[in-house]
């Protein structure tokens, strides 16, 4: 039996409302970032811009642009410098072409996970990933092969010299490779490396193959699900 009095129950309800308000503010900020990224704002804000430039770019009223920028600033997404706004350093790094995992991939994963959570709460049947959702998650898990990624792997391999030597001298097997981020990165680092990456989800295997081709380390029968690097 509940023995708390009316005022105690009011305090508990107010605490719950505060939780929901905080979650709602975060969800709104995420929704705004997704929408602005889709419309090219994050690319534009890689460099400092004034509000007039943002209004011209977006076609939105100046007052609304000012409000949107205020939200970005409040959530650490963008910041002001000398009367101009640009992405904050963390978000600039996440949006850059050399990011290990890109902003778009992270946002896509957030959207996919929200949809999966909702499905788990309302669907009677077993919830499973679609190929598209699996690919979205794999892209974040595997990352991209960029100069930042290579520098990171250089540091990792410095702590694992035996792995470095095996990659150079032997054959490397990556079973359940996802998009083969680690394998492709090491293949670019060690031209003498011979590797086989295996993935059973067709969409993910196809993405791994495309990335291997783009990096120039691909050798594969296009009709199989086994992707080989050199």
Phi and psi in degrees as GROMACS dihedral restraints (atoms count N, CA, C in turn):
[ dihedral_restraints ]
;  ai    aj    ak    al  type     phi  dphi    fc
    3     4     5     6     1   -75.7    20    10
    4     5     6     7     1   121.8    20    10
    6     7     8     9     1  -107.4    20    10
    7     8     9    10     1     2.8    20    10
    9    10    11    12     1   -73.2    20    10
   10    11    12    13     1   145.4    20    10
   12    13    14    15     1   -83.3    20    10
   13    14    15    16     1   173.6    20    10
   15    16    17    18     1   -56.7    20    10
   16    17    18    19     1   -40.4    20    10
   18    19    20    21     1   -70.3    20    10
   19    20    21    22     1   -37.2    20    10
   21    22    23    24     1   -64.3    20    10
   22    23    24    25     1   -39.8    20    10
   24    25    26    27     1   -68.3    20    10
   25    26    27    28     1   -34.7    20    10
   27    28    29    30     1   -62.5    20    10
   28    29    30    31     1   -44.1    20    10
   30    31    32    33     1   -62.5    20    10
   31    32    33    34     1   -39.4    20    10
   33    34    35    36     1   -65.3    20    10
   34    35    36    37     1   -42.7    20    10
   36    37    38    39     1   -64.9    20    10
   37    38    39    40     1   -38.7    20    10
   39    40    41    42     1   -64.0    20    10
   40    41    42    43     1   -39.2    20    10
   42    43    44    45     1   -62.5    20    10
   43    44    45    46     1   -42.5    20    10
   45    46    47    48     1   -63.4    20    10
   46    47    48    49     1   -40.8    20    10
   48    49    50    51     1   -62.0    20    10
   49    50    51    52     1   -36.3    20    10
   51    52    53    54     1   -65.6    20    10
   52    53    54    55     1   -40.0    20    10
   54    55    56    57     1   -59.1    20    10
   55    56    57    58     1   -48.6    20    10
   57    58    59    60     1   -64.6    20    10
   58    59    60    61     1   -38.7    20    10
   60    61    62    63     1   -61.9    20    10
   61    62    63    64     1   -41.3    20    10
   63    64    65    66     1   -65.9    20    10
   64    65    66    67     1   -42.7    20    10
   66    67    68    69     1   -63.5    20    10
   67    68    69    70     1   -40.6    20    10
   69    70    71    72     1   -64.2    20    10
   70    71    72    73     1   -41.2    20    10
   72    73    74    75     1   -62.9    20    10
   73    74    75    76     1   -41.0    20    10
   75    76    77    78     1   -65.9    20    10
   76    77    78    79     1   -41.4    20    10
   78    79    80    81     1   -64.3    20    10
   79    80    81    82     1   -38.1    20    10
   81    82    83    84     1   -66.6    20    10
   82    83    84    85     1   -41.0    20    10
   84    85    86    87     1   -63.7    20    10
   85    86    87    88     1   -41.3    20    10
   87    88    89    90     1   -64.1    20    10
   88    89    90    91     1   -44.1    20    10
   90    91    92    93     1   -60.1    20    10
   91    92    93    94     1   -42.0    20    10
   93    94    95    96     1   -63.8    20    10
   94    95    96    97     1   -44.6    20    10
   96    97    98    99     1   -63.1    20    10
   97    98    99   100     1   -41.5    20    10
   99   100   101   102     1   -59.4    20    10
  100   101   102   103     1   -47.6    20    10
  102   103   104   105     1   -63.8    20    10
  103   104   105   106     1   -43.7    20    10
  105   106   107   108     1   -70.5    20    10
  106   107   108   109     1   -36.0    20    10
  108   109   110   111     1   -64.7    20    10
  109   110   111   112     1   -40.3    20    10
  111   112   113   114     1   -61.4    20    10
  112   113   114   115     1   -27.9    20    10
  114   115   116   117     1   -99.1    20    10
  115   116   117   118     1    10.7    20    10
  117   118   119   120     1    87.3    20    10
  118   119   120   121     1     6.9    20    10
  120   121   122   123     1   -63.1    20    10
  121   122   123   124     1   -41.3    20    10
  123   124   125   126     1   -65.9    20    10
  124   125   126   127     1   -34.7    20    10
  126   127   128   129     1   -65.7    20    10
  127   128   129   130     1   -46.1    20    10
  129   130   131   132     1   -62.5    20    10
  130   131   132   133     1   -39.6    20    10
  132   133   134   135     1   -82.9    20    10
  133   134   135   136     1     9.2    20    10
  135   136   137   138     1   -65.0    20    10
  136   137   138   139     1   -21.4    20    10
  138   139   140   141     1  -119.9    20    10
  139   140   141   142     1   152.6    20    10
  141   142   143   144     1   -61.6    20    10
  142   143   144   145     1   135.4    20    10
  144   145   146   147     1  -134.9    20    10
  145   146   147   148     1   146.8    20    10
  147   148   149   150     1   -90.1    20    10
  148   149   150   151     1   170.1    20    10
  150   151   152   153     1   -63.8    20    10
  151   152   153   154     1   -35.2    20    10
  153   154   155   156     1   -62.5    20    10
  154   155   156   157     1   -40.3    20    10
  156   157   158   159     1   -64.9    20    10
  157   158   159   160     1   -39.3    20    10
  159   160   161   162     1   -67.4    20    10
  160   161   162   163     1   -37.9    20    10
  162   163   164   165     1   -66.2    20    10
  163   164   165   166     1   -42.1    20    10
  165   166   167   168     1   -63.3    20    10
  166   167   168   169     1   -41.4    20    10
  168   169   170   171     1   -66.8    20    10
  169   170   171   172     1   -43.3    20    10
  171   172   173   174     1   -88.1    20    10
  172   173   174   175     1   -24.1    20    10
  174   175   176   177     1    77.2    20    10
  175   176   177   178     1    11.4    20    10
  177   178   179   180     1   -94.3    20    10
  178   179   180   181     1   155.4    20    10
  180   181   182   183     1   -60.4    20    10
  181   182   183   184     1   147.3    20    10
  183   184   185   186     1   -58.7    20    10
  184   185   186   187     1   -40.5    20    10
  186   187   188   189     1   -62.9    20    10
  187   188   189   190     1   -38.3    20    10
  189   190   191   192     1   -70.0    20    10
  190   191   192   193     1   -39.4    20    10
  192   193   194   195     1   -59.7    20    10
  193   194   195   196     1   -41.7    20    10
  195   196   197   198     1   -60.7    20    10
  196   197   198   199     1   -42.7    20    10
  198   199   200   201     1   -65.8    20    10
  199   200   201   202     1   -41.2    20    10
  201   202   203   204     1   -63.7    20    10
  202   203   204   205     1   -42.6    20    10
  204   205   206   207     1   -64.4    20    10
  205   206   207   208     1   -35.9    20    10
  207   208   209   210     1   -62.3    20    10
  208   209   210   211     1   -38.2    20    10
  210   211   212   213     1   -67.5    20    10
  211   212   213   214     1   -43.7    20    10
  213   214   215   216     1   -60.3    20    10
  214   215   216   217     1   -40.9    20    10
  216   217   218   219     1   -65.7    20    10
  217   218   219   220     1   -43.4    20    10
  219   220   221   222     1   -64.0    20    10
  220   221   222   223     1   -27.8    20    10
  222   223   224   225     1  -100.9    20    10
  223   224   225   226     1    10.6    20    10
  225   226   227   228     1    74.8    20    10
  226   227   228   229     1    15.7    20    10
  228   229   230   231     1   -84.9    20    10
  229   230   231   232     1   -37.7    20    10
  231   232   233   234     1  -135.7    20    10
  232   233   234   235     1   166.2    20    10
  234   235   236   237     1  -150.9    20    10
  235   236   237   238     1   159.8    20    10
  237   238   239   240     1   -93.6    20    10
  238   239   240   241     1   141.9    20    10
  240   241   242   243     1  -145.5    20    10
  241   242   243   244     1   118.2    20    10
  243   244   245   246     1    51.4    20    10
  244   245   246   247     1    45.6    20    10
  246   247   248   249     1    78.7    20    10
  247   248   249   250     1     4.7    20    10
  249   250   251   252     1  -123.3    20    10
  250   251   252   253     1   156.9    20    10
  252   253   254   255     1  -114.5    20    10
  253   254   255   256     1   143.8    20    10
  255   256   257   258     1  -149.7    20    10
  256   257   258   259     1   168.5    20    10
  258   259   260   261     1   -60.7    20    10
  259   260   261   262     1   144.9    20    10
  261   262   263   264     1   -67.5    20    10
  262   263   264   265     1   157.7    20    10
  264   265   266   267     1   -52.9    20    10
  265   266   267   268     1   -42.7    20    10
  267   268   269   270     1   -62.3    20    10
  268   269   270   271     1   -42.3    20    10
  270   271   272   273     1   -76.3    20    10
  271   272   273   274     1   -28.0    20    10
  273   274   275   276     1   -65.2    20    10
  274   275   276   277     1   -42.6    20    10
  276   277   278   279     1   -64.8    20    10
  277   278   279   280     1   -38.8    20    10
  279   280   281   282     1   -70.3    20    10
  280   281   282   283     1   -28.6    20    10
  282   283   284   285     1   -88.8    20    10
  283   284   285   286     1   -13.0    20    10
  285   286   287   288     1   -71.4    20    10
  286   287   288   289     1   157.3    20    10
  288   289   290   291     1   -63.6    20    10
  289   290   291   292     1   -25.3    20    10
  291   292   293   294     1   -95.0    20    10
  292   293   294   295     1    10.0    20    10
  294   295   296   297     1   -63.7    20    10
  295   296   297   298     1   140.9    20    10
  297   298   299   300     1   -60.0    20    10
  298   299   300   301     1   -49.3    20    10
  300   301   302   303     1  -123.6    20    10
  301   302   303   304     1   129.5    20    10
  303   304   305   306     1   -84.8    20    10
  304   305   306   307     1   158.8    20    10
  306   307   308   309     1   -56.2    20    10
  307   308   309   310     1   -44.7    20    10
  309   310   311   312     1   -60.7    20    10
  310   311   312   313     1   -40.5    20    10
  312   313   314   315     1   -64.1    20    10
  313   314   315   316     1   -42.1    20    10
  315   316   317   318     1   -64.9    20    10
  316   317   318   319     1   -42.4    20    10
  318   319   320   321     1   -65.7    20    10
  319   320   321   322     1   -42.4    20    10
  321   322   323   324     1   -61.0    20    10
  322   323   324   325     1   -39.8    20    10
  324   325   326   327     1   -64.8    20    10
  325   326   327   328     1   -40.6    20    10
  327   328   329   330     1   -61.0    20    10
  328   329   330   331     1   -42.3    20    10
  330   331   332   333     1   -65.4    20    10
  331   332   333   334     1   -45.2    20    10
  333   334   335   336     1   -62.1    20    10
  334   335   336   337     1   -42.3    20    10
  336   337   338   339     1   -66.5    20    10
  337   338   339   340     1   -36.7    20    10
  339   340   341   342     1   -62.9    20    10
  340   341   342   343     1   -41.2    20    10
  342   343   344   345     1   -66.7    20    10
  343   344   345   346     1   -38.6    20    10
  345   346   347   348     1   -66.7    20    10
  346   347   348   349     1   -39.3    20    10
  348   349   350   351     1   -62.5    20    10
  349   350   351   352     1   -43.3    20    10
  351   352   353   354     1   -63.3    20    10
  352   353   354   355     1   -42.7    20    10
  354   355   356   357     1   -61.1    20    10
  355   356   357   358     1   -40.2    20    10
  357   358   359   360     1   -63.5    20    10
  358   359   360   361     1   -28.4    20    10
  360   361   362   363     1   -85.6    20    10
  361   362   363   364     1   -22.3    20    10
  363   364   365   366     1  -119.4    20    10
  364   365   366   367     1   -17.9    20    10
  366   367   368   369     1   -94.2    20    10
  367   368   369   370     1   133.7    20    10
  369   370   371   372     1   -76.0    20    10
  370   371   372   373     1   -35.9    20    10
  372   373   374   375     1   -75.9    20    10
  373   374   375   376     1   166.7    20    10
  375   376   377   378     1   -63.7    20    10
  376   377   378   379     1   135.7    20    10
  378   379   380   381     1   -89.3    20    10
  379   380   381   382     1   125.7    20    10
  381   382   383   384     1  -134.2    20    10
  382   383   384   385     1   157.4    20    10
  384   385   386   387     1   -74.3    20    10
  385   386   387   388     1   139.2    20    10
  387   388   389   390     1   -77.0    20    10
  388   389   390   391     1   166.6    20    10
  390   391   392   393     1   -60.6    20    10
  391   392   393   394     1   -39.5    20    10
  393   394   395   396     1   -63.7    20    10
  394   395   396   397     1   -42.5    20    10
  396   397   398   399     1   -66.5    20    10
  397   398   399   400     1   -40.8    20    10
  399   400   401   402     1   -61.9    20    10
  400   401   402   403     1   -40.0    20    10
  402   403   404   405     1   -65.8    20    10
  403   404   405   406     1   -41.1    20    10
  405   406   407   408     1   -58.2    20    10
  406   407   408   409     1   -45.8    20    10
  408   409   410   411     1   -68.8    20    10
  409   410   411   412     1   -39.3    20    10
  411   412   413   414     1   -63.0    20    10
  412   413   414   415     1   -36.0    20    10
  414   415   416   417     1   -63.4    20    10
  415   416   417   418     1   -36.7    20    10
  417   418   419   420     1   -75.0    20    10
  418   419   420   421     1   -40.3    20    10
  420   421   422   423     1   -66.1    20    10
  421   422   423   424     1   -38.1    20    10
  423   424   425   426     1   -88.5    20    10
  424   425   426   427     1   -29.2    20    10
  426   427   428   429     1    70.6    20    10
  427   428   429   430     1  -177.2    20    10
  429   430   431   432     1  -114.5    20    10
  430   431   432   433     1   155.5    20    10
  432   433   434   435     1   -89.2    20    10
  433   434   435   436     1   104.9    20    10
  435   436   437   438     1  -134.0    20    10
  436   437   438   439     1   177.7    20    10
  438   439   440   441     1   -63.8    20    10
  439   440   441   442     1   -32.5    20    10
  441   442   443   444     1   -66.5    20    10
  442   443   444   445     1   -42.0    20    10
  444   445   446   447     1   -63.9    20    10
  445   446   447   448     1   -45.4    20    10
  447   448   449   450     1   -60.7    20    10
  448   449   450   451     1   -43.2    20    10
  450   451   452   453     1   -62.2    20    10
  451   452   453   454     1   -37.2    20    10
  453   454   455   456     1   -66.5    20    10
  454   455   456   457     1   -43.5    20    10
  456   457   458   459     1   -67.9    20    10
  457   458   459   460     1   -32.7    20    10
  459   460   461   462     1   -59.6    20    10
  460   461   462   463     1   -42.1    20    10
  462   463   464   465     1   -68.3    20    10
  463   464   465   466     1   -42.0    20    10
  465   466   467   468     1   -63.0    20    10
  466   467   468   469     1   -47.1    20    10
  468   469   470   471     1   -69.1    20    10
  469   470   471   472     1   -23.0    20    10
  471   472   473   474     1   -64.7    20    10
  472   473   474   475     1   -27.5    20    10
  474   475   476   477     1   -88.9    20    10
  475   476   477   478     1   -12.1    20    10
  477   478   479   480     1  -128.0    20    10
  478   479   480   481     1    66.8    20    10
  480   481   482   483     1   -60.2    20    10
  481   482   483   484     1   -28.9    20    10
  483   484   485   486     1   -66.4    20    10
  484   485   486   487     1   -35.9    20    10
  486   487   488   489     1   -69.1    20    10
  487   488   489   490     1   -40.4    20    10
  489   490   491   492     1   -58.3    20    10
  490   491   492   493     1   -45.7    20    10
  492   493   494   495     1   -68.5    20    10
  493   494   495   496     1   -37.6    20    10
  495   496   497   498     1   -66.0    20    10
  496   497   498   499     1   -38.5    20    10
  498   499   500   501     1   -63.6    20    10
  499   500   501   502     1   -38.7    20    10
  501   502   503   504     1   -73.7    20    10
  502   503   504   505     1   -40.0    20    10
  504   505   506   507     1   -99.0    20    10
  505   506   507   508     1   -24.3    20    10
  507   508   509   510     1  -120.3    20    10
  508   509   510   511     1  -167.3    20    10
  510   511   512   513     1   -99.6    20    10
  511   512   513   514     1   142.5    20    10
  513   514   515   516     1  -117.2    20    10
  514   515   516   517     1   125.8    20    10
  516   517   518   519     1  -114.0    20    10
  517   518   519   520     1   124.8    20    10
  519   520   521   522     1  -119.8    20    10
  520   521   522   523     1    96.8    20    10
  522   523   524   525     1   -91.9    20    10
  523   524   525   526     1   130.3    20    10
  525   526   527   528     1    70.3    20    10
  526   527   528   529     1    49.0    20    10
  528   529   530   531     1   -74.0    20    10
  529   530   531   532     1   -15.0    20    10
  531   532   533   534     1    64.5    20    10
  532   533   534   535     1  -132.7    20    10
  534   535   536   537     1   -87.7    20    10
  535   536   537   538     1    10.1    20    10
  537   538   539   540     1    63.2    20    10
  538   539   540   541     1    37.2    20    10
  540   541   542   543     1   -57.9    20    10
  541   542   543   544     1   -48.2    20    10
  543   544   545   546     1   -66.1    20    10
  544   545   546   547     1   -45.0    20    10
  546   547   548   549     1   -62.6    20    10
  547   548   549   550     1   -44.9    20    10
  549   550   551   552     1   -67.7    20    10
  550   551   552   553     1   -37.7    20    10
  552   553   554   555     1   -63.7    20    10
  553   554   555   556     1   -46.3    20    10
  555   556   557   558     1   -68.0    20    10
  556   557   558   559     1   -31.8    20    10
  558   559   560   561     1   -65.0    20    10
  559   560   561   562     1   -33.2    20    10
  561   562   563   564     1   -75.2    20    10
  562   563   564   565     1   -27.6    20    10
  564   565   566   567     1   -79.1    20    10
  565   566   567   568     1   -33.4    20    10
  567   568   569   570     1  -123.7    20    10
  568   569   570   571     1    92.6    20    10
  570   571   572   573     1   -57.4    20    10
  571   572   573   574     1   -26.2    20    10
  573   574   575   576     1   -81.4    20    10
  574   575   576   577     1    -7.8    20    10
  576   577   578   579     1   -66.1    20    10
  577   578   579   580     1   140.6    20    10
  579   580   581   582     1  -119.7    20    10
  580   581   582   583     1   123.8    20    10
  582   583   584   585     1  -140.8    20    10
  583   584   585   586     1   151.9    20    10
  585   586   587   588     1  -126.2    20    10
  586   587   588   589     1   127.2    20    10
  588   589   590   591     1  -115.9    20    10
  589   590   591   592     1   128.0    20    10
  591   592   593   594     1  -118.7    20    10
  592   593   594   595     1   129.5    20    10
  594   595   596   597     1  -143.2    20    10
  595   596   597   598     1   133.0    20    10
  597   598   599   600     1   -93.8    20    10
  598   599   600   601     1   -15.6    20    10
  600   601   602   603     1   -83.5    20    10
  601   602   603   604     1   115.4    20    10
  603   604   605   606     1   -54.8    20    10
  604   605   606   607     1   -45.1    20    10
  606   607   608   609     1   -62.9    20    10
  607   608   609   610     1   -38.4    20    10
  609   610   611   612     1   -72.9    20    10
  610   611   612   613     1   -42.5    20    10
  612   613   614   615     1   -60.8    20    10
  613   614   615   616     1   -39.0    20    10
  615   616   617   618     1   -64.4    20    10
  616   617   618   619     1   -39.4    20    10
  618   619   620   621     1   -66.3    20    10
  619   620   621   622     1   -41.4    20    10
  621   622   623   624     1   -60.9    20    10
  622   623   624   625     1   -41.7    20    10
  624   625   626   627     1   -63.2    20    10
  625   626   627   628     1   -44.4    20    10
  627   628   629   630     1   -60.5    20    10
  628   629   630   631     1   -40.8    20    10
  630   631   632   633     1   -68.1    20    10
  631   632   633   634     1   -39.1    20    10
  633   634   635   636     1   -63.4    20    10
  634   635   636   637     1   -40.5    20    10
  636   637   638   639     1   -64.1    20    10
  637   638   639   640     1   -44.1    20    10
  639   640   641   642     1   -63.2    20    10
  640   641   642   643     1   -32.2    20    10
  642   643   644   645     1   -85.9    20    10
  643   644   645   646     1    -7.1    20    10
  645   646   647   648     1    76.2    20    10
  646   647   648   649     1    25.4    20    10
  648   649   650   651     1  -121.3    20    10
  649   650   651   652     1    24.7    20    10
  651   652   653   654     1  -101.2    20    10
  652   653   654   655     1   137.1    20    10
  654   655   656   657     1  -150.2    20    10
  655   656   657   658     1   107.3    20    10
  657   658   659   660     1  -156.0    20    10
  658   659   660   661     1   146.2    20    10
  660   661   662   663     1   -79.8    20    10
  661   662   663   664     1   114.4    20    10
  663   664   665   666     1   -61.9    20    10
  664   665   666   667     1   -15.6    20    10
  666   667   668   669     1   -95.3    20    10
  667   668   669   670     1     1.6    20    10
  669   670   671   672     1  -105.3    20    10
  670   671   672   673     1   169.8    20    10
  672   673   674   675     1   -99.1    20    10
  673   674   675   676     1     9.4    20    10
  675   676   677   678     1  -104.0    20    10
  676   677   678   679     1   120.9    20    10
  678   679   680   681     1  -105.3    20    10
  679   680   681   682     1   126.1    20    10
  681   682   683   684     1  -110.6    20    10
  682   683   684   685     1   143.4    20    10
  684   685   686   687     1  -112.2    20    10
  685   686   687   688     1   116.7    20    10
